[in-house]
């Protein structure tokens, strides 16, 4: 661990990621009297900012994801949050005035220092890579049945995926959609037997294997999907207003592997959001957990902030 002898600007808390979890952590930290710097390398708001409607957040009947994100970012900026639009590529521990601190290095070789660090980098939904997919996000293409499935109540929808989350999404969608066309790339499922059996028992879940999506038909919104059978090469069209793509998520935590334990790429924490490194917390979709929802993201953020503030108060005073 290197020792820093120069005078430096030392933030109380640095947060990497400006999604719902990161900004909630900022909110609680700022209200506790700490100064907060937030790093974001894409857009403020994270995944929820792309959702056209949010109807499952307590006390808010309906709001767009972008409005939710704007409200939260304005709230924390009014409290003094500082934003830096840079990607963090390296984090190390260092000694400063005989206290351990974090040294955070950006892609532009800028160096920042903090007493505590909260990682909120999220996880990206794995995209299927067919032309038009990006244009249709929020207009018929979704990666979260829990978030968006209810918008298609009484309609037929398509679901692409073959593992546990896809199976769970199929069951959820089947409870309010007239039909769920569940298409898999391979000839079998890769989930738990109990879930597979339950999906197979649902009359309105239509399962087809060996189907590869090759085209979205759309104007302003999704009209239909064209699949090709990987064995027969026969093409099949599904005329549905929505397609739920559930083929995995991609965490982005490699730059922190020197200070945290990773489980399938996700950061391991305890119930206090604490990683194996004291003073370093992880929140939201980037950490290893079962449920990834807007409410669980803000839950993580508040817990991490309260514990980070407590750590600072005890260790630096």
C-alpha positions as YAML, in Angstrom:
chain: A
units: angstrom
residues:
- id: 1
  name: UNK
  ca: [0.00, 0.00, 0.00]
- id: 2
  name: UNK
  ca: [1.54, 3.28, -1.06]
- id: 3
  name: UNK
  ca: [1.74, 6.35, 1.17]
- id: 4
  name: UNK
  ca: [0.56, 9.75, -0.10]
- id: 5
  name: UNK
  ca: [2.51, 12.67, 1.32]
- id: 6
  name: UNK
  ca: [1.17, 15.49, -0.86]
- id: 7
  name: UNK
  ca: [-1.81, 17.62, 0.07]
- id: 8
  name: UNK
  ca: [-4.86, 16.21, -1.70]
- id: 9
  name: UNK
  ca: [-8.56, 16.88, -1.97]
- id: 10
  name: UNK
  ca: [-10.17, 14.07, 0.01]
- id: 11
  name: UNK
  ca: [-13.87, 13.43, -0.58]
- id: 12
  name: UNK
  ca: [-15.91, 11.74, 2.11]
- id: 13
  name: UNK
  ca: [-17.66, 9.35, -0.28]
- id: 14
  name: UNK
  ca: [-17.14, 8.57, -3.93]
- id: 15
  name: UNK
  ca: [-19.86, 6.65, -5.74]
- id: 16
  name: UNK
  ca: [-19.18, 4.90, -9.05]
- id: 17
  name: UNK
  ca: [-22.45, 4.77, -10.98]
- id: 18
  name: UNK
  ca: [-25.43, 7.13, -11.17]
- id: 19
  name: UNK
  ca: [-28.31, 4.69, -11.34]
- id: 20
  name: UNK
  ca: [-31.06, 4.46, -8.75]
- id: 21
  name: UNK
  ca: [-28.82, 2.64, -6.24]
- id: 22
  name: UNK
  ca: [-25.91, 5.03, -6.57]
- id: 23
  name: UNK
  ca: [-28.02, 8.18, -6.43]
- id: 24
  name: UNK
  ca: [-29.96, 6.89, -3.41]
- id: 25
  name: UNK
  ca: [-26.63, 6.27, -1.68]
- id: 26
  name: UNK
  ca: [-25.71, 9.85, -2.53]
- id: 27
  name: UNK
  ca: [-29.00, 11.15, -1.14]
- id: 28
  name: UNK
  ca: [-28.52, 9.47, 2.25]
- id: 29
  name: UNK
  ca: [-24.85, 10.41, 2.43]
- id: 30
  name: UNK
  ca: [-25.51, 14.07, 1.62]
- id: 31
  name: UNK
  ca: [-28.31, 14.26, 4.18]
- id: 32
  name: UNK
  ca: [-25.84, 12.90, 6.74]
- id: 33
  name: UNK
  ca: [-23.59, 15.88, 6.05]
- id: 34
  name: UNK
  ca: [-21.00, 14.13, 3.87]
- id: 35
  name: UNK
  ca: [-19.63, 15.50, 0.63]
- id: 36
  name: UNK
  ca: [-20.24, 13.16, -2.31]
- id: 37
  name: UNK
  ca: [-18.71, 12.81, -5.76]
- id: 38
  name: UNK
  ca: [-20.47, 10.57, -8.31]
- id: 39
  name: UNK
  ca: [-18.87, 9.08, -11.40]
- id: 40
  name: UNK
  ca: [-20.93, 8.10, -14.44]
- id: 41
  name: UNK
  ca: [-19.55, 7.08, -17.84]
- id: 42
  name: UNK
  ca: [-22.85, 6.73, -19.71]
- id: 43
  name: UNK
  ca: [-26.16, 8.37, -18.79]
- id: 44
  name: UNK
  ca: [-27.56, 9.39, -15.42]
- id: 45
  name: UNK
  ca: [-30.30, 7.05, -14.25]
- id: 46
  name: UNK
  ca: [-29.04, 3.66, -15.33]
- id: 47
  name: UNK
  ca: [-31.40, 1.06, -16.76]
- id: 48
  name: UNK
  ca: [-34.54, 2.51, -15.22]
- id: 49
  name: UNK
  ca: [-34.09, 5.72, -17.22]
- id: 50
  name: UNK
  ca: [-35.00, 3.81, -20.41]
- id: 51
  name: UNK
  ca: [-38.30, 2.49, -19.05]
- id: 52
  name: UNK
  ca: [-41.34, 4.34, -20.49]
- id: 53
  name: UNK
  ca: [-43.45, 3.67, -17.40]
- id: 54
  name: UNK
  ca: [-42.72, 2.74, -13.80]
- id: 55
  name: UNK
  ca: [-45.76, 1.54, -11.88]
- id: 56
  name: UNK
  ca: [-44.24, -0.61, -9.13]
- id: 57
  name: UNK
  ca: [-42.52, 2.00, -6.97]
- id: 58
  name: UNK
  ca: [-44.33, 2.62, -3.65]
- id: 59
  name: UNK
  ca: [-46.35, 5.87, -3.41]
- id: 60
  name: UNK
  ca: [-45.86, 6.70, -7.10]
- id: 61
  name: UNK
  ca: [-48.78, 5.44, -9.18]
- id: 62
  name: UNK
  ca: [-47.04, 6.01, -12.50]
- id: 63
  name: UNK
  ca: [-43.93, 7.81, -13.67]
- id: 64
  name: UNK
  ca: [-41.55, 7.48, -16.60]
- id: 65
  name: UNK
  ca: [-38.12, 6.10, -15.84]
- id: 66
  name: UNK
  ca: [-36.50, 9.25, -17.19]
- id: 67
  name: UNK
  ca: [-38.63, 11.48, -14.94]
- id: 68
  name: UNK
  ca: [-37.83, 9.29, -11.94]
- id: 69
  name: UNK
  ca: [-34.12, 9.59, -12.69]
- id: 70
  name: UNK
  ca: [-34.33, 13.33, -13.32]
- id: 71
  name: UNK
  ca: [-36.17, 13.89, -10.05]
- id: 72
  name: UNK
  ca: [-33.58, 11.93, -8.10]
- id: 73
  name: UNK
  ca: [-30.59, 13.57, -9.78]
- id: 74
  name: UNK
  ca: [-32.06, 17.05, -9.22]
- id: 75
  name: UNK
  ca: [-32.72, 16.18, -5.59]
- id: 76
  name: UNK
  ca: [-29.11, 15.20, -4.90]
- id: 77
  name: UNK
  ca: [-27.63, 18.05, -6.92]
- id: 78
  name: UNK
  ca: [-29.66, 20.48, -4.82]
- id: 79
  name: UNK
  ca: [-27.99, 18.90, -1.79]
- id: 80
  name: UNK
  ca: [-24.52, 19.42, -3.28]
- id: 81
  name: UNK
  ca: [-23.67, 16.22, -5.16]
- id: 82
  name: UNK
  ca: [-20.82, 16.61, -7.64]
- id: 83
  name: UNK
  ca: [-20.91, 14.64, -10.90]
- id: 84
  name: UNK
  ca: [-17.88, 13.54, -12.91]
- id: 85
  name: UNK
  ca: [-18.54, 12.03, -16.35]
- id: 86
  name: UNK
  ca: [-15.53, 9.75, -16.52]
- id: 87
  name: UNK
  ca: [-15.03, 5.99, -16.48]
- id: 88
  name: UNK
  ca: [-13.13, 4.60, -13.50]
- id: 89
  name: UNK
  ca: [-10.50, 2.09, -14.56]
- id: 90
  name: UNK
  ca: [-8.60, 1.44, -11.33]
- id: 91
  name: UNK
  ca: [-9.09, 1.62, -7.57]
- id: 92
  name: UNK
  ca: [-6.37, 1.13, -4.96]
- id: 93
  name: UNK
  ca: [-5.98, 1.56, -1.21]
- id: 94
  name: UNK
  ca: [-3.44, 4.12, 0.03]
- id: 95
  name: UNK
  ca: [-2.24, 5.69, 3.28]
- id: 96
  name: UNK
  ca: [-2.80, 9.38, 3.93]
- id: 97
  name: UNK
  ca: [-2.06, 10.94, 7.34]
- id: 98
  name: UNK
  ca: [-1.83, 7.39, 8.72]
- id: 99
  name: UNK
  ca: [-5.37, 6.60, 7.58]
- id: 100
  name: UNK
  ca: [-6.41, 4.24, 4.81]
- id: 101
  name: UNK
  ca: [-8.13, 5.94, 1.88]
- id: 102
  name: UNK
  ca: [-9.18, 5.02, -1.65]
- id: 103
  name: UNK
  ca: [-7.30, 6.21, -4.72]
- id: 104
  name: UNK
  ca: [-9.61, 6.26, -7.76]
- id: 105
  name: UNK
  ca: [-8.12, 6.63, -11.25]
- id: 106
  name: UNK
  ca: [-10.20, 7.59, -14.29]
- id: 107
  name: UNK
  ca: [-9.75, 6.75, -17.97]
- id: 108
  name: UNK
  ca: [-8.26, 10.25, -18.42]
- id: 109
  name: UNK
  ca: [-5.61, 9.58, -15.73]
- id: 110
  name: UNK
  ca: [-7.35, 11.91, -13.31]
- id: 111
  name: UNK
  ca: [-6.90, 10.80, -9.70]
- id: 112
  name: UNK
  ca: [-9.48, 11.24, -6.96]
- id: 113
  name: UNK
  ca: [-9.41, 10.28, -3.29]
- id: 114
  name: UNK
  ca: [-12.11, 9.31, -0.82]
- id: 115
  name: UNK
  ca: [-12.59, 7.99, 2.68]
- id: 116
  name: UNK
  ca: [-15.27, 5.51, 1.62]
- id: 117
  name: UNK
  ca: [-16.24, 4.10, -1.76]
- id: 118
  name: UNK
  ca: [-19.57, 2.79, -3.05]
- id: 119
  name: UNK
  ca: [-19.65, 0.80, -6.30]
- id: 120
  name: UNK
  ca: [-22.95, 1.06, -8.17]
- id: 121
  name: UNK
  ca: [-21.96, 0.13, -11.70]
- id: 122
  name: UNK
  ca: [-25.07, -1.96, -12.36]
- id: 123
  name: UNK
  ca: [-25.24, -4.71, -14.95]
- id: 124
  name: UNK
  ca: [-26.17, -4.51, -18.59]
- id: 125
  name: UNK
  ca: [-28.87, -6.74, -20.02]
- id: 126
  name: UNK
  ca: [-27.36, -8.95, -22.66]
- id: 127
  name: UNK
  ca: [-28.78, -7.82, -26.00]
- id: 128
  name: UNK
  ca: [-29.63, -10.19, -28.79]
- id: 129
  name: UNK
  ca: [-27.91, -8.11, -31.45]
- id: 130
  name: UNK
  ca: [-30.60, -7.98, -34.14]
- id: 131
  name: UNK
  ca: [-31.07, -4.78, -36.13]
- id: 132
  name: UNK
  ca: [-33.74, -2.52, -34.64]
- id: 133
  name: UNK
  ca: [-33.35, -3.81, -31.09]
- id: 134
  name: UNK
  ca: [-32.01, -0.54, -29.71]
- id: 135
  name: UNK
  ca: [-34.75, 1.48, -31.45]
- id: 136
  name: UNK
  ca: [-37.45, -0.71, -29.93]
- id: 137
  name: UNK
  ca: [-36.40, -0.54, -26.29]
- id: 138
  name: UNK
  ca: [-39.47, 0.75, -24.49]
- id: 139
  name: UNK
  ca: [-41.49, 0.34, -27.70]
- id: 140
  name: UNK
  ca: [-42.05, -3.38, -27.63]
- id: 141
  name: UNK
  ca: [-38.68, -4.72, -26.57]
- id: 142
  name: UNK
  ca: [-38.10, -5.21, -22.85]
- id: 143
  name: UNK
  ca: [-35.58, -7.03, -20.70]
- id: 144
  name: UNK
  ca: [-37.69, -7.07, -17.53]
- id: 145
  name: UNK
  ca: [-41.07, -8.84, -17.38]
- id: 146
  name: UNK
  ca: [-41.52, -7.76, -13.78]
- id: 147
  name: UNK
  ca: [-41.16, -4.13, -14.82]
- id: 148
  name: UNK
  ca: [-43.11, -4.10, -18.09]
- id: 149
  name: UNK
  ca: [-45.16, -7.28, -18.37]
- id: 150
  name: UNK
  ca: [-48.36, -5.86, -16.92]
- id: 151
  name: UNK
  ca: [-48.54, -3.31, -19.74]
- id: 152
  name: UNK
  ca: [-49.48, -6.20, -22.05]
- id: 153
  name: UNK
  ca: [-52.27, -7.69, -19.98]
- id: 154
  name: UNK
  ca: [-54.75, -9.55, -22.16]
- id: 155
  name: UNK
  ca: [-52.35, -9.67, -25.13]
- id: 156
  name: UNK
  ca: [-50.01, -12.20, -26.67]
- id: 157
  name: UNK
  ca: [-46.28, -11.72, -26.11]
- id: 158
  name: UNK
  ca: [-43.01, -13.40, -27.00]
- id: 159
  name: UNK
  ca: [-40.24, -14.37, -24.59]
- id: 160
  name: UNK
  ca: [-36.70, -15.32, -25.60]
- id: 161
  name: UNK
  ca: [-34.60, -17.26, -23.09]
- id: 162
  name: UNK
  ca: [-34.00, -20.68, -21.60]
- id: 163
  name: UNK
  ca: [-32.67, -20.35, -18.02]
- id: 164
  name: UNK
  ca: [-34.26, -19.76, -14.60]
- id: 165
  name: UNK
  ca: [-35.03, -16.06, -15.01]
- id: 166
  name: UNK
  ca: [-36.66, -16.68, -18.38]
- id: 167
  name: UNK
  ca: [-38.74, -19.49, -16.89]
- id: 168
  name: UNK
  ca: [-39.84, -17.25, -14.03]
- id: 169
  name: UNK
  ca: [-40.70, -14.47, -16.46]
- id: 170
  name: UNK
  ca: [-42.76, -16.89, -18.55]
- id: 171
  name: UNK
  ca: [-44.79, -17.89, -15.49]
- id: 172
  name: UNK
  ca: [-45.30, -14.26, -14.52]
- id: 173
  name: UNK
  ca: [-46.39, -13.25, -18.01]
- id: 174
  name: UNK
  ca: [-48.73, -16.23, -18.27]
- id: 175
  name: UNK
  ca: [-50.72, -14.89, -15.32]
- id: 176
  name: UNK
  ca: [-51.99, -11.89, -17.29]
- id: 177
  name: UNK
  ca: [-51.13, -12.45, -20.97]
- id: 178
  name: UNK
  ca: [-53.39, -14.60, -23.12]
- id: 179
  name: UNK
  ca: [-50.42, -16.39, -24.68]
- id: 180
  name: UNK
  ca: [-46.70, -16.43, -24.04]
- id: 181
  name: UNK
  ca: [-44.61, -17.72, -26.92]
- id: 182
  name: UNK
  ca: [-41.42, -18.95, -25.24]
- id: 183
  name: UNK
  ca: [-38.69, -19.45, -27.81]
- id: 184
  name: UNK
  ca: [-35.27, -20.91, -27.05]
- id: 185
  name: UNK
  ca: [-32.15, -21.04, -29.19]
- id: 186
  name: UNK
  ca: [-31.26, -24.57, -28.15]
- id: 187
  name: UNK
  ca: [-33.30, -27.76, -27.84]
- id: 188
  name: UNK
  ca: [-33.76, -27.67, -24.09]
- id: 189
  name: UNK
  ca: [-34.03, -25.49, -20.98]
- id: 190
  name: UNK
  ca: [-31.13, -24.80, -18.62]
- id: 191
  name: UNK
  ca: [-33.12, -24.05, -15.47]
- id: 192
  name: UNK
  ca: [-34.42, -25.89, -12.41]
- id: 193
  name: UNK
  ca: [-36.58, -28.92, -13.09]
- id: 194
  name: UNK
  ca: [-39.40, -27.63, -10.87]
- id: 195
  name: UNK
  ca: [-39.61, -24.40, -12.89]
- id: 196
  name: UNK
  ca: [-39.42, -26.25, -16.19]
- id: 197
  name: UNK
  ca: [-42.23, -28.59, -15.15]
- id: 198
  name: UNK
  ca: [-44.37, -25.68, -14.02]
- id: 199
  name: UNK
  ca: [-43.84, -23.79, -17.28]
- id: 200
  name: UNK
  ca: [-44.71, -26.90, -19.28]
- id: 201
  name: UNK
  ca: [-47.93, -27.28, -17.29]
- id: 202
  name: UNK
  ca: [-49.26, -23.86, -18.33]
- id: 203
  name: UNK
  ca: [-51.58, -24.13, -21.32]
- id: 204
  name: UNK
  ca: [-51.01, -20.54, -22.42]
- id: 205
  name: UNK
  ca: [-47.19, -20.89, -22.53]
- id: 206
  name: UNK
  ca: [-46.29, -22.11, -26.01]
- id: 207
  name: UNK
  ca: [-42.75, -23.51, -26.05]
- id: 208
  name: UNK
  ca: [-40.68, -23.77, -29.22]
- id: 209
  name: UNK
  ca: [-37.03, -24.80, -29.25]
- id: 210
  name: UNK
  ca: [-34.25, -24.26, -31.82]
- id: 211
  name: UNK
  ca: [-35.48, -20.84, -32.86]
- id: 212
  name: UNK
  ca: [-33.10, -18.01, -33.67]
- id: 213
  name: UNK
  ca: [-34.43, -14.44, -33.94]
- id: 214
  name: UNK
  ca: [-33.40, -12.91, -37.26]
- id: 215
  name: UNK
  ca: [-35.63, -9.85, -37.69]
- id: 216
  name: UNK
  ca: [-37.82, -7.27, -35.95]
- id: 217
  name: UNK
  ca: [-40.69, -5.87, -38.01]
- id: 218
  name: UNK
  ca: [-41.65, -2.41, -36.76]
- id: 219
  name: UNK
  ca: [-42.45, 1.18, -37.54]
- id: 220
  name: UNK
  ca: [-42.70, 3.27, -34.38]
- id: 221
  name: UNK
  ca: [-43.41, 0.14, -32.32]
- id: 222
  name: UNK
  ca: [-42.89, -3.60, -32.61]
- id: 223
  name: UNK
  ca: [-45.24, -5.35, -35.03]
- id: 224
  name: UNK
  ca: [-43.82, -8.86, -35.32]
- id: 225
  name: UNK
  ca: [-40.71, -11.03, -35.05]
- id: 226
  name: UNK
  ca: [-39.20, -13.42, -37.56]
- id: 227
  name: UNK
  ca: [-37.42, -16.53, -36.26]
- id: 228
  name: UNK
  ca: [-35.48, -19.18, -38.14]
- id: 229
  name: UNK
  ca: [-35.38, -22.81, -37.04]
- id: 230
  name: UNK
  ca: [-31.72, -23.66, -36.51]
- id: 231
  name: UNK
  ca: [-32.24, -27.20, -37.82]
- id: 232
  name: UNK
  ca: [-34.82, -26.96, -40.61]
- id: 233
  name: UNK
  ca: [-34.05, -23.32, -41.59]
- id: 234
  name: UNK
  ca: [-37.81, -22.76, -41.77]
- id: 235
  name: UNK
  ca: [-38.87, -19.22, -40.86]
- id: 236
  name: UNK
  ca: [-41.77, -18.37, -38.57]
- id: 237
  name: UNK
  ca: [-43.43, -15.04, -37.79]
- id: 238
  name: UNK
  ca: [-44.90, -14.07, -34.41]
- id: 239
  name: UNK
  ca: [-47.26, -11.10, -34.55]
- id: 240
  name: UNK
  ca: [-46.97, -9.70, -31.03]
- id: 241
  name: UNK
  ca: [-46.70, -6.19, -29.56]
- id: 242
  name: UNK
  ca: [-43.96, -7.16, -27.11]
- id: 243
  name: UNK
  ca: [-40.83, -9.27, -26.93]
- id: 244
  name: UNK
  ca: [-39.11, -9.95, -23.61]
- id: 245
  name: UNK
  ca: [-35.43, -10.79, -24.07]
- id: 246
  name: UNK
  ca: [-33.97, -12.73, -21.17]
- id: 247
  name: UNK
  ca: [-30.58, -14.10, -22.16]
- id: 248
  name: UNK
  ca: [-28.52, -12.94, -19.19]
- id: 249
  name: UNK
  ca: [-26.84, -9.87, -17.77]
- id: 250
  name: UNK
  ca: [-23.29, -8.59, -18.01]
- id: 251
  name: UNK
  ca: [-21.72, -7.10, -14.85]
- id: 252
  name: UNK
  ca: [-18.82, -4.68, -15.24]
- id: 253
  name: UNK
  ca: [-16.73, -5.20, -12.15]
- id: 254
  name: UNK
  ca: [-13.35, -6.38, -13.48]
- id: 255
  name: UNK
  ca: [-11.68, -3.09, -12.55]
- id: 256
  name: UNK
  ca: [-12.41, -3.71, -8.87]
- id: 257
  name: UNK
  ca: [-11.36, -7.37, -8.67]
- id: 258
  name: UNK
  ca: [-8.27, -6.47, -6.61]
- id: 259
  name: UNK
  ca: [-10.47, -5.25, -3.74]
- id: 260
  name: UNK
  ca: [-13.63, -7.37, -3.93]
- id: 261
  name: UNK
  ca: [-14.67, -10.98, -4.30]
- id: 262
  name: UNK
  ca: [-16.56, -11.75, -7.51]
- id: 263
  name: UNK
  ca: [-19.22, -14.40, -8.01]
- id: 264
  name: UNK
  ca: [-19.96, -14.94, -11.70]
- id: 265
  name: UNK
  ca: [-18.76, -11.38, -12.22]
- id: 266
  name: UNK
  ca: [-20.97, -9.88, -9.49]
- id: 267
  name: UNK
  ca: [-19.56, -8.31, -6.32]
- id: 268
  name: UNK
  ca: [-20.05, -10.28, -3.12]
- id: 269
  name: UNK
  ca: [-21.30, -8.26, -0.12]
- id: 270
  name: UNK
  ca: [-22.84, -8.91, 3.26]
- id: 271
  name: UNK
  ca: [-26.24, -7.60, 4.32]
- id: 272
  name: UNK
  ca: [-24.65, -4.23, 5.12]
- id: 273
  name: UNK
  ca: [-23.46, -3.95, 1.47]
- id: 274
  name: UNK
  ca: [-19.89, -4.27, 2.78]
- id: 275
  name: UNK
  ca: [-17.35, -5.99, 0.53]
- id: 276
  name: UNK
  ca: [-14.25, -7.80, 1.77]
- id: 277
  name: UNK
  ca: [-12.45, -4.42, 1.85]
- id: 278
  name: UNK
  ca: [-13.32, -2.19, 4.80]
- id: 279
  name: UNK
  ca: [-14.92, 1.05, 3.68]
- id: 280
  name: UNK
  ca: [-15.84, -0.35, 0.26]
- id: 281
  name: UNK
  ca: [-19.50, -1.08, -0.48]
- id: 282
  name: UNK
  ca: [-21.42, -2.36, -3.50]
- id: 283
  name: UNK
  ca: [-25.07, -1.69, -4.31]
- id: 284
  name: UNK
  ca: [-27.69, -2.42, -6.93]
- id: 285
  name: UNK
  ca: [-27.44, -4.75, -9.89]
- id: 286
  name: UNK
  ca: [-23.65, -5.01, -9.75]
- id: 287
  name: UNK
  ca: [-23.71, -7.05, -6.56]
- id: 288
  name: UNK
  ca: [-24.51, -10.73, -6.18]
- id: 289
  name: UNK
  ca: [-28.18, -11.13, -5.20]
- id: 290
  name: UNK
  ca: [-31.40, -12.80, -6.32]
- id: 291
  name: UNK
  ca: [-33.77, -9.87, -6.86]
- id: 292
  name: UNK
  ca: [-32.91, -6.90, -9.05]
- id: 293
  name: UNK
  ca: [-35.67, -4.30, -8.98]
- id: 294
  name: UNK
  ca: [-35.91, -0.54, -8.57]
- id: 295
  name: UNK
  ca: [-37.04, -0.94, -4.97]
- id: 296
  name: UNK
  ca: [-34.15, -3.28, -4.12]
- id: 297
  name: UNK
  ca: [-31.71, -0.86, -5.74]
- id: 298
  name: UNK
  ca: [-32.76, 2.06, -3.56]
- id: 299
  name: UNK
  ca: [-32.78, -0.29, -0.56]
- id: 300
  name: UNK
  ca: [-29.14, -1.21, -1.22]
- id: 301
  name: UNK
  ca: [-28.18, 2.42, -1.69]
- id: 302
  name: UNK
  ca: [-29.65, 3.57, 1.59]
- id: 303
  name: UNK
  ca: [-28.08, 0.71, 3.56]
- id: 304
  name: UNK
  ca: [-24.63, 1.28, 2.06]
- id: 305
  name: UNK
  ca: [-24.75, 5.03, 2.65]
- id: 306
  name: UNK
  ca: [-25.75, 4.71, 6.28]
- id: 307
  name: UNK
  ca: [-22.97, 2.19, 6.90]
- id: 308
  name: UNK
  ca: [-20.41, 4.22, 4.95]
- id: 309
  name: UNK
  ca: [-21.23, 7.33, 6.96]
- id: 310
  name: UNK
  ca: [-20.95, 5.37, 10.20]
- id: 311
  name: UNK
  ca: [-17.58, 4.00, 9.07]
- id: 312
  name: UNK
  ca: [-16.29, 7.49, 8.31]
- id: 313
  name: UNK
  ca: [-17.52, 8.91, 11.62]
- id: 314
  name: UNK
  ca: [-15.81, 6.14, 13.61]
- id: 315
  name: UNK
  ca: [-12.57, 5.77, 11.64]
- id: 316
  name: UNK
  ca: [-11.76, 9.40, 10.80]
- id: 317
  name: UNK
  ca: [-12.84, 11.13, 14.00]
...
